[in-house]
């Protein structure tokens, strides 16, 4: 559609121009065909000046943008000077919400597959990569390989979500310990414990193979690079407990020599920062903080703070710099959230003008508020601000140039690139520039919005710059190399296609076919595509000459393929013509010249045309100065056979009655020996049915047939019904399975969280239609088995999805599917097992010393908590009274299960059972025979 809009806008412009010159324009015929060819040539020769290599360009972080939204804005992004687009993570997510405040869901994957509810499908990602190739844009994928989604907050933070890929979730070798980092200054905890999420055992080779497969799948669809989230938490080979993850995974990538790879290694603690640089590029969190401070965010302005990358001696060519990242913007710490657009623009002017590093521009959400827009939607428009675009183009024009940083005081920085150009950043008021320079003598015009000129003479640059402005100074780059081929993109209908490639303005060139190895060639060389290949095979030809790269797409199509289009003409029209074209290829493919081909009369106001050798097209109908769609509008998009009437496209003739078919029973399983099915139809003269592929049987509407009688349990039935009239026919297929009642039963055991009351069990089965459920929400109360366990026996079902709930709390969480159970099952802390968890029956005498527990006459101190030994939070069953020998310290010893993690509180209780609870949060303790004493103050 983007090409179509460009085409029609230029058509309209030319028409208006002709009117201005006094040339009559009675209809659009004289402009359509002439301009479409010119526009295609213009579009194909557009050069955005992007570097050939991803590393040399700028990254646009299209944070939370859907694949389709990125695809639809590729030309604008390229025109703004961004070489690469970084997507949010493309793996499956545990929830389908589009709530912008839940952006973190994209960083809690459930699998290593491509596609999720927020960004789009695998096919949409593939289309994005294919379209990006045409603009010379690289697609960088954000990858989460360190952890998966968790099952919730609190004690579930380190438990995998219920819907994590079962092949991962149920393999104990794929996980590190389910607990958090306890020492950020040691490498082993940093790489082997969780960051509030369940931590994957990335040293496991089987898991590595899954990750390698996912990455190579993305490469096969066109991904050009990867950013590894939480890379700091994946071990290096020489770490304590180290592994071969990085050399093995990165070394197994297809096309690895052409991929751009960097990792999020946040600086601080045991970061092993410089060691990661042996494998990939690195983020520079310290430098981002310094940039924000240098431009005056939460600090006084001082451009001198922006000089040092503070990157542990890592070469700048390995660094990815930013003014802010999605973490600094979106995390709870709000590190950069309240920075304004001016701060961002000035910081970007500094980092994107510098040499060697690769800079990333983070796109904030649109609208007011921190998370104003939904996931999948476009962010705000700052990324295409005129000053930012000027800096981007400066960056691209300066590839290969060194840098020299100069400052005038604390508020002006001059970033000089070789002797070719300079960016001046002025954080203060209006100022005069008078500085040494290596630029060639001459007058330089500011390409940013601040305007003005600067003069270079005898090693000095002078000029004036406005307060809070930037100046972008450089000479125009020489004309980039031009590339052309002698064939139009799109479909070809011969066995093979000979493509001649020409180029100018470069000393050498190479091409790749379907992302194979580069082949050098000389201008005028011819290559042959398609010989012997199957119809439908697509060939991606990528040609590079100097810093210019162009991509062409050709598809071998069946020469016998055809479009058939039916059109219902307006009553005031004469015989209509059909004009057709395909602007999904470059240059635009056009059928017969305007006004097109005369259509054939089918009667009753309908006309038709068959377009041989085309599988899709946009079509415009016209007659005597009338046309549909109207002037300056793109044609109707069609494929196969279509009927078009009053502006609507139909798959069938809308004037012909389409027979309808219905049955009186739902598809799916039936639980009796036989099932009577009544078949009805409307709008048909005759009908037949077949059962399991038998011969057709004619029937009349309302006929009843019987299936299943005497057949074995589990038998399946396919019923095909066809109803016909003089104009058309309808066929519908229904499927049934005989499933006799299940007399078996199984028991589900559930270990309830400590703060729950008696849990309910709600269960259902949705693989049948209609969905089967045991009882309306919240389900049925479970039976107490003791020691925190509750149970319920499900009879007559062979499987169920179960959800446990109590007083507004539930697991799995809201909008998540229930745990699938098919036999006796035990569910504890989000983990489902087919055997009872081992119980440690050893009891440890634990002494509780409750300090500063002042009481009134008649009151005593008791202990209650979340296990049976402590009364399950019941004051009546609390353990005590404690001894007050050392008042106001009270002491009591209680036998508790070894290794149990308990939550508890002390209470004051008198003889009338009046209770005073401790305030604040519950106390917690893990029972351990080596340390059986608990001391705490009574919280009044």
N, C-alpha and C positions, 0 to 999 in steps of 0.2 A: 504493500500500500504506500510505503514511503516513496518509491519510484513513481507510482501512479500519480501521487499528488504533485511531484515535481514536474512530471510530463504535462499534466493538465494546466498547471499554473503558468507554464511557459506558453502553452497553446493560447490561453486566454490573453497573455501579455502581447503576443504577436497579433492577435485579432484586434486588440485595442490600438496597437501601434498602426495597423493598416487603416483603421478608421481615422486616426489622427492625421495620417498622410492623405486622406481623401480617397482611399481605395475601398470600394464597396465590399462589404462582407455580408452577403445574403444568408449564407448558412455556413456551417463549420467545415464543409467538405474540403475547401481549398487549403485549410491549415492542418487538419488532423494528420494526414499522411506525410506531409512535408516535414512538419516539426518533429514527429515521433522519432524519425531516424536521426535527426540532428541532436535531439535531447539525449538519445541513447549514447551517441558518440561523446557528448559532453559528460554524461554520468560516468562512462567507462574511463575517461581520461582524467577525472578529478584526482588530484594528488594532494593528500592531507599533510605531507611533509613529515610523516611519522618515521622514526628510526627503523632500520631493518631488524635490529636485535631488541628483544624484550628488555634486557638489562639496561640498555641505553635510554629507554623511554620512561614515561611516567605512568603510575598505576592509578586508575580510578576505582575506588572501592565502592561499588554499587551496593551498599549495605542494605540487605533485606529486599532488594529489587527482585521481582520475578524474572524468569528467563525471557518471557515474552516482552516484558517492559524493557529489558536491556536490548533485546533484538530490535524492537521498534525505535530505539534511540541511538543505534549504532552510528549513523551518519553524523548526528549532532555531537556525539562523544568523540568521534574521529576528528571532526572539524574543530573541536575544542583543544585538540593536541594531545590526547591521552593515547599512549601506545597500547596499554593493557587495561583490562577490566577484571577486577577481583570480585567473584561472587561470594555470597554467604555460603556456608556448608550445604552441599547438595545431597547429603545422606538422608535416609528416612528419619522422621521425628516422632516422638511418643504421643503428641497431640496434634489435632488439626486446626487449632485456633489461629486466627489471624490478628489477635490482639497485639498491638505494637509493643506493649510493655513486656510481652513474653518472648522477646527476641532471643533470649537465652535457650529457648527450645531448639533452635538450629544448632546450638553447640552441645546438645544432648542427644546424639544419634542413637538409633536402635539397630542399625545394620551397616553393612558396607555395600549398599545398593544405591543407584542414582535415581533421584526423584523424591520430592516430598510435597505436602499439601501447600506449604507456604511459597515455594519458588516455582514448582512445576514438575512436569514429567521428564522421563529420560528422553523421549522424542523431542520435547521442547528444548532441552539442553542441547541435543544434537543439532537442532535447527539454529540455535544461537551460535554454536561454534562454526557451523557452515557459513552463516551470514557474516560473522566477524572476520572470517578469512578474506572476504571480498573487500573489506576496508583496511586490511593490513593490521587488524587488532588482534592481540593475544588474549586468550581467556585463561585466567589464573583461578584455580579452584581452592577454596578454603577447606582443609581436610582435618577431621577430628579422629585421630588414631590412638589417643592416650586413654580415653575413657568412653563410657556410654551414658545413656540417660539413667537417672536414678528413679526409685519408686516413690519419692516424695521428700518432705523435709524431716527434720529431727533425726530419729534413729534410722530412718529409711534413706538418708542421704547416700549411704555407701552400699545400698542394695540395688541391684540392676532393676530397671523398670520391668513390669510384667510382660511387656510386648517387645522387649529386646529379642532379636533373632534367636530362636531356641538353640540353634547350633552353636551360638556364642554363650548364651545365658546358662545353658545346662552343662557346659564343659568346665569342670572345676580347674582345669589346667590353663584356662584362658584368663584367670583373675589373680591379682595381687590380694593382699589382705584387705578386708572391707573396713578400713579405718583411715583417718586423716593424717596428713603430714604432722609430725610432732617436733621436728627440729629442722628449720629451714636453712641451717648452716652446715648440714651434712648431706652428702650426695645420696646416700642410700634411702633415707626417708623421702627426699625430694623426688626420686625416680621410682620408688616402690610403694608409696602410700598415696592416698587419694587427695584430691583438691575439692572436697565436698561432693564428689562424684565417685562411682565405682571405678577402680583403676584397673585397666587391662594389663595382662602379663605380656608385654610386647616382646619379651625374649622368646616366647613360644613360636616355633617355626610354623606350625599349622595356622596359628592366628596371623603371622606375618604373610603367609600365602593368601589369606583372605584379603588382607590390605593391599598386597601387590596386585591381585586380580581386580580389585576395585579401581586402583589407580590406572592400571593399563586399560580398563574399560573406558575410563574417562578420556584417556589419550586416544583411544580408537574412535571416539566421538568428536575429537578435535581439541581437547584441552591442551594448552600450551605451557602450563606450569602449575605449581602447587604451593600453597602456604600451609605449613603444618602448625595447627593450633597446639598450644601447650607443649611445644617441642622440648622445652627445658625439662619436662617431666618424663621424657623417654630416654632411657639409659644409653650412654656411650660405651664403646667396647672396653675402655680401661677404667670404667666406674666400678666401685664395689658392687658386686652382683650385676656387672655389665653384660651386654649382649651385642650381637652382630646386627641389630635392627637397622641402623642407618646404612652401613655399607651394603647389607643384603637387600633391603627394600629399595633403596635408591638405585642400586646397581642392577636391579631386575626390571627397571622401567624401560618400556619400548620408547624409541626415539629420544633417549635420555640426554643425548648430546645437544638437543635443541630445546630442552625443557628449562624453564626458569623456576628454581626452587629456593624457597627461603622458609625459615622457621621462627615462630614466636618464642624467643628466649629472653624473657623479662629479666632485666639485670637486678642483681641483689642476692644476698645469701649465697648458697652453694650453687652458682649458676653455670660454672665450667664454660663461661661464655666463649672464650677464644677457641676452645676445642671443637665446639659445634661448627665453627667457621671452616673446618676441614671437610665438611660434608655439604654445606648449604650457605645461602645468605642469611643474615640475621637482622631482626628488628633492633631498634635503638631506643629503648624506652627512656634512658637517661637523657639522651639528646632531645627527645620530644619535650621532656619537662623543661630542659634548658631553653628551648625555643620559645615555649609559652612564657617563661619568665622574662626572656630577653625583649619581647614585644610589649611587656607591661601587664601581663595577666597575673594578678595577685602578687605583683612585685613592681619595683621601679624599672623603667626601661633601660636596657643596657645591651647593645648589639654585640659587645665583646663576649657575652656569654654564649653567643651562637657560633663561635669559631671552632671550639674543640668538640669532636664527636663523642669523647668520653667512652670509647668502645674497647677498652682493655687491649689496645694496640692492634685490633683487627683492621685490616686494610679497608679503606673507605669503599672500595669497589665491591666489598661483600656486604654492605650495609643497606638496609631499607629504612629510610627516614620518614617521619611524619610530624605534622603539627599536633594532631591528636589521632587516636585510634578509636575503634568502636568500644574498646574496654574503658579507656579514659573518659569517653563521653557517657556510656550507658551504665557502667557499674555503679554500685551504691555509693562509692566514694566521691562521685561527681568531680573527678580531677580536672576535667576540661569542660564540663557541661555548660558552665555559665560564661565561657569565653564568647565574645561577640564576633560578628562577621569581619570587622576590621582587624581584630587580633589574628584571625585565621588567615586573612588575605596577606597581611604583612609577614607572618611566619612562613607562609607558603612561598612568598617572593624570595625569601632567604634560602630555604632548603632546596627549592626546585631550580634555582639558578646556579647551584653549586655543581662541581664536577664529580664524577666517579660514582657517587651514591645513586640509588634508585629511590625516588620519592613517591609516597602514596598519599592521595587526597581522599580523606574520609567524607562520604556524603551523609550529612545528618538527615533525620526524618523531616518531612515537610510539615507546615502548620505550626500553631502555637503549642507550647508545652514540650516536655522532654520526649514523649512518645506519642505525638499527636496523630501520626498516620499509621495505617494498618500494615502488617507484614505483606510483602509482595508489591507494594505501591512505590511510586517514585519518591525520592527524597527532595530536599529543597534545591533551589537553582543556583546556589553560590558557586558550584563547580564550573558553571559556564559564564561567570562574571567576566566582563571584558578585560579587567586587569589580570585575572588569573589566567585567562586564555593567552594574553600577551606574554606572560611569564612562561607558560607551557611551550609556546612556539619558540621563544628564546632558547629554552632548554634543548629542544629538538634541533635547532639550528647550530648549537654549540657542541654537538657530539664530537668527541675526540680532542676538544680543547682543554688545556690545563686551567687552573684557577689561581687568582691572586686576590686575597681579601685585604681591603683597606677600610679604615674607619675615620670619620670626623667626629670626635667626641664620642659620647655614649649612645647617640640617637641616630646616627647615619652610618650605613654600611655600603661600601662599593664592592660588588662581586664582579671581578673582571675575569673574562674567559679568553685566555691566550691574548692575541692582539685583534680579536674579532668582534667582541661585544662586551657589554657591561649592564648589570642591573644595579640601580641605586635604590636603597630602601631608606626612607626618611620617617622616623617615628616621632619626630618633634614638629616644630613650627616651620614656617617658610624659611628656606635656607639657600645660601649660595654655595655652589660646589667649586672647589679649587684644590685639585689633587693631582699627584703623580699618576701616570697611566702608561700602559704599553700599547694602547689603541693607536691605529694609524691616524695620521692627520686628516682632518675633515670635519664636516658638520653632521651631527647625528640627530635625527628626529625621534622624539620619544614615542614609542608605539603603544604605551599605556595611556589611560584616560587623562592623566595629569597634563599631557601635552608639553609643548616647549621644545627647544633645541639645545644641544650642548656642543661645544667646540673643543676639538683636540688640536693642540699645536705644540710642537717641540716637547713632547712628553708630559704635557699638562692638559687636564680636562677641566673646563669651566662651564658654568651655566647655573640656572635657578630651578629649584624644585619646591613645589608647594608642600605645606605642612601635612603630614600623614599620608603622603603620596609615594608612588614608586615611579621610576623611570626605567624603561626597557630600551636599550640602545644597541643596534647592530645593523649591518648592511644586509640587504636581501641575499639569500643564498642563490647560487647559480641554478639554472634550470635543472630539475631532477631528470634522470633518464626516463625516456618514454618507451613503453612496451605495447605491442599490438599483435593480434592474430588475425588470420584471414577468414575465420569461420565465426558465425554467430553462436553464442552460447545457447544451451537448451537441448532440445531433442534432435537426433539425426536418425534417418530411417534406412540407411544402407548398412551393410555388414561392418564396414569400417569407415573412419573419417580421417582424412589427411589434414593436419593443422600446421600451417606455416607460421613461425614465430619470428617477429622482427623487433629490434630495439635500436635506440639511438642514445647518445650521451653517456655511454658506459664502455669501458674497455673489455669487459667480459660479462658473461651471464650464465645462469644455470636454471634448470627446471626440475620439478618433482612431479610424479604422477601418482595420485592417490597416496600422498605422504611417503613415497618411497625414497630411495637415496637420490641426492642431487646429481644431475647430469649436466656437464658443461656443454654449451653449444654456441655456434656463431650465428649472427643475425641472418635470417632467411632460411634457417634450417626447418625441415618438415618432419613431424612425427606422426605416426599412425595409431589411432585409437580404435578399440572395439572389435578387431578381427576375431571371429569365433566366439565372442562373449554373448551371454544370454540377453534377451530383451529385458529392459529395466535396469541394466547395469549402468552405474554412474561413474564418470571419470572426472577427477578433480585435478586440474592442471594448474600448478603454482609456478610462476615465472619470476625470477629475481634478477635485476640488472642494477648494479651499484646499490643504492639505498632504496630503490623502488621495487616493490613486490606487488604483483597483480595475480588474481586467482580467477580461473575460468572453469565453468561447470558444463559438462556435456552428458547427455543421457541417451543410450541406444534404445530406441523405441520401435515397437512393432509397426511396420509400414502399412499393415492392414487395420491398425487402430483408427477409430473415427469418433468424432463428436456428432451427436444428433440433437439439434435444437428446434423446438416447436415454439412459435410465437403467436399469441392472440393479438391481432392488430386492432388499434382503435378504429372506430367506425368511419372517422373522417379521413383515414389514410387510404392511399392507393396500395398497390402491391409493395410490401416492405423489402428493403435490402438488409443484409446482415454484414456488418464490418467486425472483424475479429483480430485480436492481437494477444501477445503474451509478454508482459513486462516483468516477469519474474526472472528473466535472463537479460544479459547485456551483450550486444545492443538488443532493444526490444524487437521481438519477432512479429512480423505483420503478415496477414493473409493478403487477400486481394485489395488493391488500392481503393480508397474512399470513392464512392459510397459503399463499396463492398459487393456482395453477390446477391442477385435476385433470389428470393425464397419461393418455394413451391406451395401452391394452394392445396390444402388438405380438406377444405370445406368447413362450414360452420364457423368461419372467422379465423381458423387456424392455418398457419403457414409453417413450413419446415425447411431445414437445410442440413445437409450432412457434410462435415468438414473432415476429409480423409487425412490420416497421418497426424492428427492432433489429439492429445489426450486431455488437454485443458486449454481454456482461453478466456479472455474477457470479450464480451460481445456487445455491440451497439446496433440498435435497429433504427432505420431511417426511411423517410418517404417524403419527397416533395418539400424539403425544408424542415420537416419535423424529425425529431429523434428522441430515443429513449435508451439509456438515461439521458438527461438534458445536457446542454453544452457545459463544458468544463467539469463534467463528472466522469469518473471511471466507469467502464463497462461492467455488465453483470459477470461475475465469476462463475464459470460452469465447467463441468466435467461429465463424461459419460453421456447419458440421455436426459434432457431436462425440458420441462414445459414452463414458459414464462407468460404470465398474464397479469395485467394491471400492476406491474412492478414487483410481483412476487414470483419466486422460483419454486417450482413444484417437482417432486420426483416422478409424479404420474400426472396424467391429464386431469385437471381439476373439474372438467365438465363431464367426466365419465364417473358414474357411480362405482365406488370401490366396494366389493363384497366384504362383509364383516362376518367373523366367525367367533363363536363363544361356546364354552362348556360350563356345566353347573357344578363342577368340583374343582377345588384348588389342586395345582400340580404338587408333586413331592411324594411323600410317603402316605400310604393308607395302612391301617392296622387291623383290617378284617381279612377274611379269606378271599373276598372278592369286592369289587368296586363297580357300581353302576354309574356310567358317565353319559349324560344327555348332551348331544351335539346339536347346536342351532346355528343358523346363518340368516343373513338379510342381504338384499340387493343382489341375489344370484338366481340363475335359472336352474342350475344343477350343481351337485357336489359329490365328492368321493372322499373316503378315508382309507388309510392303510394302517395296520397295526404290526409293529416290528418288521417292516419291510415286506409284508405279505402282499398279494394282489389287491388292487384298488377295489373298494366296495361302494357302489352308488347308494345314496341315502337321501331322505327328505329331512328338512329342518325339524328338530324335536326328536330325532331318533335316539334311542337308548342302547348302548352297548355295555357288555359286562366283561371286565378283565380280571384276571388273577385266580379264578375259581380252581382250586386243587393244585395250584402251582406252588413251588418251593418258596419258603421265606427268603427274601432278598431278591426275588425276580424283578427285573426292570422291564418297562413298557414304553415304547415310543409311538405316539399317535400322531400321524400326519393327516391334516384335513385340508382339502382344496375346494374352494367354492368359486364358480365362474359365471360370468354373464357375457353378453355379446361383445363388450368392449375390453374387459380385462379379467383377471382372476386374482385370488388371494390364497396364500398357503400359510398355515400356522402349524407349529409343532408343539406337542405337549409331552412331558415326561413324568412317569410315575414309578414308584418303587414299593413293592409289597414288603411291609415290615410288621410282623406279628408282635403283639404286646410283649414287652420284656418283663419277665417275672423275677429277674435278678435284682439285687440291691447292692449298694456300696455306701460306706460311711466316710463322711468328711470331718476331720478333726481340725480345730482352729485354736491357735494360741493367741489369746486376746491381748492387746496392748494394756499396760498397767492402768491408764486413765479411762478405760472403757467400762461401761456397765455390761450387763449380760448381752452378748452379741446376737444379732439376727443373721440368718442366712437367706439370701435371695438368689434363686438360680433359674436359669433359662436355657433354651436350646434354639438357636436361630438358623440352623442349617435346614430346617423344615419351614414350610409356609402353610399357615401363618406361624409366627414364632410361638414356641411353647414355653410357659413359665409356671413355677410351682404355686406362687401366691403373689398378690399385688405387693409392691414395695411398701414396707421395708422387708417383707418376707416373713420368716418363722423364727421364733426364739430357739436358741440352741440349748442343749443339755450340758450342765456343769459336770466335768469329769474330775475336777480337782487339779491343783498345781497349775492353774492358769489355762487349762485345756477345756474346750467345749466341743460337742459333737452333734451331728445330725445325720440320719440315715436316709438316703435317697432311694426310693423303690420304684421299679418299673421304668427306669431310664438307663440307657447305656452310656450316656455322657451328659455333661452339663457345664455351663459357665457359671461360676459362683462368685457372689459379692457379699462381703461381711460388713455389717454396719451397726452403729450404736450411737444414739443421741446426736445425730447429725454428722458423725464421722464415718468414713467408709474406706475399705481397701478391696480392690484397687480404687484409685481416686475417681472423681466425677468424670464422666465422658470417656472412661476407659473400659475396655471389655473385661468381663470377669475371668478368674482363673479357670482354665479348662481342666476338668477332672473326669476320669473314665473308670476309676477303681478306687479302692480304699486309699485315702490321701490324708497327709498331714501338712498343714499350711502354717508356717511360722515366719514372721518378719519378711513377708513377701516371697518366700521360697516354698515351692510345692514339691513334696517328696512322696514316694509310694511306700515308704517304711517309716515307722515312728522314730523321731530323732532320739538318739541315745540320751538317757537320763543319768545324771550323776547323782547317785543316792547318798553320797557321803555328806554327813552333816558336820558343820564347823561351829563350835560355840563362839559367838561373836559378842563382845562386850561393848555396850553403848554408854558413853559418858555424856550426859546432857548437862551442859554448863549454863550457869546464870538462869536457871529455871525457877524463878521465884513463884511461890504458890500461895493461895489463900487457905485458911483453915478448911480442912475437909477435901482439898484437891490433892490429887496424885498425878504422877507423870506416867504415860503409857507410850508405846511405839506401835504405829500401824503403817502398812505399806502395800505394795502391789503384788505380793505373793501370799499364798494361803498361810504360810508360817507367820505372817504379820497381819493376818485378818482381812486381806484383800480390801484395804481402805475402810473397813467397817469399824467405827468407834466402839461398837458393842463387842467386837471380836479382837480389839487391840490387845497387845501383849503387855502385861504389867500387873500390879504397879511396880515401878522401879524403886530401888532403895535410896533413901535420902540421908544416909549416914554422913555424907560430906556436903550437906545442904549449903548453898543452893545448887550443888552438882548432884544429879541423880544418876544412878548406875543400874543397868540391867543386862543380863547375859541371855542370849536367845540362840538356839540351835538353828542354823540356816544352811540351805544346800550349797555345797562347795561350787565355786566358779560362777554362781548365779549373780547377775547384775540386778541390783534391787533399787527401787525408789521408795523413800519413806519419809515420815514426819513424826515428831513428838507431839502429843496432845496433853492438855490438862483436863482431868475428868473428876467429878465429885460423886458422892454416893447417890445422888439423884440422876446420874448420867448426863449432867450438863457438861458440854464439851467446849473447850477453847482450842482452836487449831493454831499451829504455827503460821505466821504470815510468810509470804515470798514463795520461791520455787521449792520443789521437792529436793531433798537430799538424795544422793546416789552413792552406791558403794558396790564394788565387786568382791564377793566373799572369797577370802584367801586365808588358808590355814597359817601362812607365814606372817600375816599381819591382821590378826582378828580383833582389832580394837578400832572403834569409831568414836571420835570426839567432835562435838559441835556445840555451838551456842543455840539456845532456844530463841527463835526469832519472834519477838512479841509483836 
